């Protein structure tokens, strides 16, 4: 069985590995079962590392008895790092989210994001064969 390709934006990663959001449980399980193959780039990892230093996130890490090292280890365990993708033919209103869109388009991967700028592009992405949604 071939794993389905997925690109996770940073908020979904936080929901999955920090907040243990019940909506993210299917993602967590699919990564553990290897039915999802999570594609990421070094800039995506760098963004996660930066976000993990934000005071609000540090407080949540402490609440859940986690460290940024724990979360980055989960990232490293579950991702397949690939080269950054070329700019897709669609442009996100939030430049920080463009890298997720570009990667999903290049690899024809499912894009999981709760970001309004990404979700607002669902129809344009679907025209390119990309499903963008907040959960699986």
Secondary structure, 3 states (H helix, E strand, C coil): CCCEEEEECHHHHHHHHCCCCHHHHHHHHHHHHCCEEEEECHHHHHHHHHHCCCHHHHHHHHHCCCCHHHHHHHHHHHEEECCCCCCCCCCCCCHHHHHHHHHHHHHCCEEECCCHHHHCCHHHHHCCCCCEECCC
